[in-house]
Amino acid sequence: MTLEQLEEELPNGLHDAQIRSIARNFENGTLTLEVRILIGLPDDSPEKRDEYRNGSITFTGVELFVIESPEASSAFLAPGSVSFSVSRSEVDLFPVDIVGKLMQGTDMYSLFILDWHSHIHIAASDMSFGWEG
């Protein structure tokens, strides 16, 4: 699965999604994002419109994981979930010698953390998604 496929399956894609926590397991090569996903739709009743549901995005075959420093003027000190948007990483984002070491077929994503004004970069061979509970 890819993040693009996940976005197609969710009612609102990853629009207004939030990261609740991040866990990187170096021994088994996984990265798990505990997330809050907006499931309410604009035409829903007011009490359902802003409804979220918790889930997990798990990347497997993680080869690269980078968290950029937040902008000093951002709200990085505030506790709580952080909002993010997703895009494919630009090919020239990392040095050629680093990218050249990644396995063929590795997906590279950049998650822009709105609250920090900076990115999290992930290179992994696969990912999966599951709802909590």
Secondary structure, DSSP 4 states (H G I P E B T S, - for coil): --HHHHHHHSTTTTTT-EEEEEEEETTTTEEEEEEEEE---TTS-HHHHT-EEEEEEEEES--EEEEPPPPTTSSTTS-S-EEEEEEEPPGGGS-HHHHTTSPTT-EEEEEEETTTTEEEEEEESEEEEEE--
